C-alpha cells in the first residue's frame, strides 16, 4: 500500500518540531547549529551517526541533549577491548524464584544510544552493535526483542589516538547514514559555553520539547515527502559515478543511495517542502557519501581526498531541470 504524500501542513509541522529540538539543544551546545540539525535529520530519517572528532568538543553532550529534548531514554556504551557483545545486546539470566530464564536488556535498549570510542571495541562486539543498528532488534536464545523507537545510535571515534583500536570494516561503516565532525567552537561560542558551565548549567536543565510519539510521526512524514523519478535518477547517477573512479578501491553502495534519498527527504521536510530537490541531495551528499568512499593508497599519497572527489562528481553530474525535478 502506497502512503499518501505529505501535505504542506504536514511538512510545516515537521519543520516546526525540528526547529524546536534544535533550539532546545542549542541552549547547551553553542555555535554548532549545522551539526545539531544534521543529528536531528538523521533521527527523523531513521539513520545513525558516526562522529569522528577529538575529545571534549561536545559529542556526548549532543547525544544527551537530543535524548532530553525528545522525552527519550539515553544509554551510553563506553567501548573498550574487553566489552562483550552481551553487554550491548543483553543476556538471559536464570531467576531462582520463578525458575525461568529472564531477559536482562543490554545498553542498546534506549532511544538515543551513544557508543563512545566505538573503534576501541573488539570486532565481534562491533558486529553485535552494528547488527542491532540495522535490524533494530536483538535475538537472544532464539527470542527476538525489539529496541525502543525512535532509535538512534551516535558512535564516536577519536582520530588522534590509534593505540588499542580496531578500525571499522567497510561493511560496518556503510551502516552509518551520516558521518560528521563537531569541531571546535568559535571564540564567542566557547566563552558562552565556559560561562554557562561555570554557572552550573548542564544537560539536566533541558526539558523535552517534543514527545517520542511526535518523533515517530516525524519519521513517518519523512517517507511521505515526494521523490520524483528524476531526483531518484540523479541520486543513483551520483552513487554509480563513485564506482568508476580510478582513485577509489570502493565506491558508494546501493545502501548509500537509499540513505541519501531518506536524508534528502528529511532535509526537504525541515525546510517546509513536500518534495525533494537536487539541492537537498547536494546538501546532504558530503555527510552521507564521503565516508563510504575508500581511496587507493596511491591516491592518498598524492593528496586526493574523498570529499574532493565527491565535489568533482557533484559538479559534473547534470542536475535535472526544474520541471523534471519537481514533478
C-alpha positions in Angstrom: 0.0 0.0 0.0 1.5 3.4 -1.1 1.3 6.0 1.6 -0.3 9.4 0.8 2.2 12.1 0.1 2.9 14.6 2.8 0.8 17.8 2.7 2.0 21.4 3.2 0.5 21.3 6.6 2.4 18.1 7.5 5.8 19.5 6.5 5.1 22.8 8.2 4.5 20.9 11.4 7.7 18.8 10.8 9.8 21.9 10.3 8.4 23.5 13.4 9.3 20.4 15.5 12.7 20.2 14.0 13.4 23.8 14.9 12.1 23.3 18.4 14.5 20.4 19.0 17.5 22.3 17.5 16.8 25.5 19.5 16.5 23.4 22.7 19.8 21.6 22.2 21.5 24.9 21.4 20.7 26.1 24.9 23.6 23.8 25.8 25.5 23.3 22.6 26.6 26.7 21.3 27.7 27.6 17.8 27.0 24.2 16.2 23.7 24.6 14.6 24.6 22.7 11.4 25.9 19.7 13.4 22.8 19.6 15.7 20.5 20.0 12.8 22.1 17.1 10.9 21.7 14.8 14.0 18.0 15.7 14.2 17.6 15.0 10.5 19.3 11.7 10.9 17.0 10.8 13.8 13.9 11.7 11.7 15.3 9.7 8.7 15.9 6.6 11.0 19.6 6.6 10.3 22.7 6.5 12.6 25.6 8.9 13.0 29.3 8.4 13.2 31.2 11.3 14.8 34.9 11.4 14.1 36.4 14.1 16.4 38.8 14.9 19.2 37.7 14.6 22.8 36.0 17.4 24.6 34.1 19.0 21.8 30.6 18.0 22.9 29.8 14.7 21.3 28.4 13.2 24.5 26.5 16.4 25.3 24.8 16.4 21.9 23.6 12.8 22.4 22.3 13.6 26.0 20.7 16.9 24.9 18.9 15.2 22.0 17.5 12.4 24.2 16.3 15.0 26.7 14.7 17.1 24.0 12.6 14.2 22.7 11.5 12.8 26.0 13.5 9.7 25.3 15.9 7.5 27.1 19.6 7.8 26.6 22.2 5.0 27.1 26.0 5.3 27.0 28.3 2.5 26.0 31.9 3.1 26.8 33.6 0.9 24.2 36.7 -1.0 25.5 38.6 -4.1 24.2 37.0 -6.2 26.9 33.4 -5.1 26.2 31.3 -8.2 25.4 28.5 -8.5 22.8 26.1 -9.4 25.6 27.0 -6.2 27.4 25.4 -4.4 24.4 22.5 -6.8 23.5 21.6 -8.3 26.9 21.5 -11.8 28.2 19.1 -14.4 29.6 19.5 -14.8 33.4 18.1 -17.7 35.5 15.6 -16.5 38.0 15.7 -18.8 41.0 12.3 -17.6 42.3 10.3 -18.1 39.1 12.6 -21.0 37.9 12.7 -19.4 34.4 15.2 -17.5 32.3 14.5 -13.8 32.2 15.9 -11.4 29.6 18.1 -8.6 31.0 18.3 -5.9 28.3 21.7 -4.6 27.4 22.8 -1.0 26.9 21.4 -0.9 23.4 17.9 -0.6 24.7 17.5 3.2 24.6 16.1 5.9 22.2 19.4 7.6 21.8 22.5 5.3 22.3 26.0 6.8 22.5 28.7 4.3 21.6 31.7 6.2 22.7 35.0 5.3 21.0 33.4 2.5 19.0 36.7 1.6 17.4 38.1 0.5 20.8 35.6 -2.4 20.9 36.6 -5.7 19.5 35.4 -6.7 16.0 33.0 -9.2 17.5 31.4 -6.6 19.8 31.3 -4.0 16.9 29.4 -6.5 14.8 26.9 -7.1 17.6 26.3 -3.3 17.9 26.0 -2.7 14.2 23.7 -5.7 13.7 21.2 -4.1 16.1 21.5 -0.8 14.3 20.5 -2.5 11.0 17.8 -4.9 12.3 16.5 -2.7 15.2 16.1 -5.9 17.2 18.1 -8.3 19.3 17.8 -12.1 19.2 18.9 -14.0 22.3 18.4 -17.7 22.8 16.0 -17.7 19.8 13.8 -15.0 21.2 13.6 -11.6 19.5 13.4 -8.3 21.4 12.7 -5.0 19.5 14.7 -2.0 20.6 12.6 1.1 21.5 11.5 3.6 18.9 12.6 6.2 18.0 16.1 4.7 17.9 19.4 6.5 17.0 22.9 5.4 17.6 25.6 8.0 17.8 29.0 6.4 17.6 32.2 8.3 18.2 35.8 7.8 17.1 38.9 9.6 18.2 41.0 10.4 15.1 44.1 11.3 17.1 44.8 8.2 19.2 45.1 4.9 17.4 46.6 2.7 20.1 44.4 -0.2 21.1 41.8 0.5 18.4 40.1 -1.7 15.8 39.2 0.1 12.6 35.6 -0.3 11.5 35.4 -2.6 8.4 33.9 -1.1 5.2 30.6 -3.0 5.6 30.1 -1.6 9.1 31.0 2.0 8.1 28.3 1.6 5.4 25.7 1.2 8.2 26.0 4.8 9.3 23.7 7.1 7.4 26.0 10.1 8.2 29.5 10.9 9.3 30.4 14.3 10.7 32.8 16.2 12.9 31.7 18.6 15.6 34.8 20.8 15.6 35.9 23.4 18.0 33.5 26.3 18.7 34.4 29.9 17.7 35.7 32.2 20.3 32.3 33.8 21.2 30.6 30.4 21.5 33.4 29.0 23.6 33.2 31.9 26.0 29.5 31.3 26.4 30.0 27.6 26.9 32.6 28.1 29.7 30.4 30.8 31.4 27.3 28.6 31.3 29.0 25.5 32.7 30.7 27.6 35.4 27.3 28.8 36.4 26.1 25.2 36.7 24.1 24.8 33.5 24.0 21.2 32.3 22.0 18.8 30.2 19.9 18.1 33.2 18.4 21.5 32.8 16.9 20.7 29.4 13.2 19.8 29.3 11.5 17.8 26.5 10.1 20.0 23.7 8.6 17.1 21.7 7.3 13.7 22.7 8.6 10.3 21.4 5.2 10.0 19.6 6.0 13.3 17.8 9.3 11.9 16.6 7.7 8.7 15.3 5.2 10.9 13.4 8.2 12.8 12.0 9.8 9.6 10.8 6.6 8.6 9.1 6.3 12.0 7.4 9.9 11.7 6.0 8.9 8.7 4.0 5.9 10.6 2.5 8.0 13.5 1.2 7.8 13.3 -2.6 10.8 12.0 -4.6 10.4 12.4 -8.3 11.8 9.8 -10.7 14.2 12.5 -11.9 15.7 13.1 -8.5 15.9 9.4 -7.8 17.8 9.0 -11.1 20.1 11.9 -10.0 20.9 10.2 -6.7 21.7 6.9 -8.5 23.8 8.6 -11.1 25.9 10.2 -8.3 26.4 7.0 -6.4 27.2 5.0 -9.6 29.8 7.6 -10.6 31.8 6.9 -7.5 32.2 3.2 -8.5 34.0 4.2 -11.7 36.7 6.4 -10.2 40.3 5.0 -10.6 41.3 6.7 -7.3 38.8 4.6 -5.3 39.0 1.0 -4.3 35.4 1.1 -3.2 32.6 3.4 -4.1 29.1 4.1 -2.7 26.8 1.1 -2.4 23.1 0.9 -3.2 22.5 1.3 0.6 24.3 4.7 0.3 21.8 5.8 -2.4 18.9 4.7 -0.1 20.4 6.6 2.8 20.9 9.7 0.7 17.3 9.7 -0.5 16.0 9.4 3.0 18.3 12.1 4.3 17.2 14.4 1.4 13.6 13.8 2.3 14.2 14.8 5.9 16.1 17.9 4.7 13.2 18.9 2.4 10.6 18.5 5.2 12.8 20.5 7.6 12.7 23.3 5.0 8.9 23.0 4.9 8.7 21.5 1.4 6.6 18.5 0.3 9.2 17.4 -2.4 12.9 16.8 -2.7 15.1 19.0 -4.9 18.6 18.3 -6.3 19.8 21.0 -3.8 18.7 18.7 -0.9 20.7 15.9 -2.4 23.8 18.2 -2.8 23.5 19.5 0.7 23.5 16.0 2.3 25.8 14.1 -0.1 29.1 15.1 1.7 27.8 13.7 5.0 26.1 10.6 3.6 28.6 9.5 0.9 32.1 10.7 1.7 32.8 8.2 4.5 31.8 5.4 2.1 34.4 6.3 -0.5 37.6 4.3 0.2 40.7 5.6 -1.5 43.5 3.6 -3.1 46.8 4.0 -1.2 48.5 5.7 -4.1 45.7 8.2 -4.3 46.1 9.1 -0.6 49.8 9.6 -1.2 49.0 12.0 -3.9 46.8 14.1 -1.6 43.5 13.0 -3.0 40.5 13.2 -0.6 37.1 11.5 -0.7 35.5 14.9 -0.2 37.4 16.4 -3.1 36.3 13.5 -5.4 32.7 13.9 -4.3 32.8 17.6 -5.1 34.0 16.8 -8.6 31.2 14.3 -9.1 28.5 16.7 -7.9 29.9 19.3 -10.2 30.0 17.0 -13.2 26.6 15.1 -12.9 23.9 17.0 -14.8 21.2 18.4 -12.5 17.7 17.6 -13.6 15.7 20.5 -14.9 13.1 22.2 -12.7 10.1 20.6 -14.5 11.5 17.1 -14.2 12.9 17.5 -10.7 9.8 19.0 -9.0 7.0 16.9 -10.6 
